[in-house]
């Protein structure tokens, strides 16, 4: 008779120690408590009959569910040793407190009512219109010197506003060609376009529209192929103003999402990208940060092609960090991304910067928890959940129609929530079944659609057209962003007053008419939203993230401190040196 101590472990089975063997071959199992210590003595050549008896005891012990639950704490050694099951409780992560830099929502006077034109002028203000007029006229003169035969009359502010009115009208009423809008036959006779602007004038502005100074553009073109060349130079004057306006007049709520957006094009340019999973597969790719609540575009960046990243941690890492740094959001924000951006390095660095993140992750991602013990099997049924925690990072695998893997620093693994799925019964009928769902998956499905919502709002009445020059396609997309963001601001303000807002189509129709009548109502429309007087409060020093490049002076452009306009329009900068 041999005395020995042996331990067995199978899944969640408890540790059993057969201390003695009697004549009947039924050794009594002994279970260790959490405070007990376990020492193992290895036998060099145990008898075969003892091995068989030992296995039978282990099989007998693992067959009891009560014993499995009682010994779960004994088996838990390290958090990274194995994947945990759905019945094993996860700890609630300690989240950073939500501390936004400004009050989330619209950064305008909530007691004042704004017209659609006034809200649109937040993005296309007088300075933007003047820059467009100046650079368009210079580009037209440049083309005339190079042999352009089309007659050209210099454009003014009213011409640009009327031109934008017709651009919006083209989004409301789709025509196969632009010239159909000015036809006067029986089949097509639209009175509005001809009442705003002649057809040849609209085509002339479209062909000469320019956002950058042509002389500076030609200097930049000479640097092609060198690091000093800016591929987005033709877009920068307008793009920078749109970005400033997007950040100034709205601050996002806690949940935000980052995703790609495609602007369709067939241009033969290296910036054109292909994304097979997008509805628009060929086009310019934009990285967009949007509010998950309403789809407001807070920031965006245009992908220029494969370049060396600044941090050396990849394009996705730099994209997320750049979008967050330019927005100056605050801390405690919850960021939702897809598997293109999600990585262990990114989520750990975001956590250090007091941001929380959640997103789907690829199983072959670097530093992903590659632990085979108790992992989700290929034969897992729908609703099976496995999770593992690595410090602030939580990895969850969930079987739906296929395996879904999510990484999060925000949520627990499972809170008892379920979703309904259609399943096929044995008799061939279909029925609804409640399936367990991890908390990160449910939150991801709820908050990841911010950019998709923004894309949908743009797609309904997009002003995009076929263009010869590549940068004009992106100019029209900037108009789309300004239209959707101004509508979201309008809707948020109206809902805050418990009123019924206009539909987006009606909003655009009203704006189209107001832009067309800009000449007749110039005295009221040019004023824009009434801004509070800041000159009286100049003694109060407050921090701001914005700065005028020309004056090199920090100036506020938020709702209650709009110093930027007063500084330039009221001539305060003239006496700044003497004060």
Secondary structure as GFF3:
##gff-version 3
##sequence-region A 1 579
A	DSSP	alpha_helix	48	62	.	.	.	ID=ss1
A	DSSP	alpha_helix	65	70	.	.	.	ID=ss2
A	DSSP	alpha_helix	72	75	.	.	.	ID=ss3
A	DSSP	beta_strand	99	100	.	.	.	ID=ss4
A	DSSP	beta_strand	105	106	.	.	.	ID=ss5
A	DSSP	alpha_helix	116	120	.	.	.	ID=ss6
A	DSSP	alpha_helix	126	145	.	.	.	ID=ss7
A	DSSP	alpha_helix	157	172	.	.	.	ID=ss8
A	DSSP	three_ten_helix	178	182	.	.	.	ID=ss9
A	DSSP	alpha_helix	191	196	.	.	.	ID=ss10
A	DSSP	alpha_helix	199	208	.	.	.	ID=ss11
A	DSSP	alpha_helix	214	221	.	.	.	ID=ss12
A	DSSP	alpha_helix	233	248	.	.	.	ID=ss13
A	DSSP	beta_strand	250	251	.	.	.	ID=ss14
A	DSSP	beta_strand	255	264	.	.	.	ID=ss15
A	DSSP	beta_strand	272	274	.	.	.	ID=ss16
A	DSSP	beta_strand	282	291	.	.	.	ID=ss17
A	DSSP	beta_strand	297	302	.	.	.	ID=ss18
A	DSSP	alpha_helix	315	327	.	.	.	ID=ss19
A	DSSP	beta_strand	330	331	.	.	.	ID=ss20
A	DSSP	beta_strand	334	337	.	.	.	ID=ss21
A	DSSP	alpha_helix	344	352	.	.	.	ID=ss22
A	DSSP	beta_strand	356	360	.	.	.	ID=ss23
A	DSSP	beta_strand	385	390	.	.	.	ID=ss24
A	DSSP	beta_strand	393	399	.	.	.	ID=ss25
A	DSSP	beta_strand	403	408	.	.	.	ID=ss26
A	DSSP	beta_strand	418	424	.	.	.	ID=ss27
A	DSSP	beta_strand	430	436	.	.	.	ID=ss28
A	DSSP	alpha_helix	439	447	.	.	.	ID=ss29
A	DSSP	alpha_helix	450	460	.	.	.	ID=ss30
A	DSSP	alpha_helix	470	496	.	.	.	ID=ss31
A	DSSP	alpha_helix	504	516	.	.	.	ID=ss32
A	DSSP	alpha_helix	522	525	.	.	.	ID=ss33
A	DSSP	three_ten_helix	535	537	.	.	.	ID=ss34
A	DSSP	beta_strand	547	548	.	.	.	ID=ss35
A	DSSP	beta_strand	553	554	.	.	.	ID=ss36
A	DSSP	beta_strand	557	558	.	.	.	ID=ss37
A	DSSP	beta_strand	561	562	.	.	.	ID=ss38
A	DSSP	alpha_helix	563	569	.	.	.	ID=ss39
A	DSSP	three_ten_helix	572	575	.	.	.	ID=ss40
###
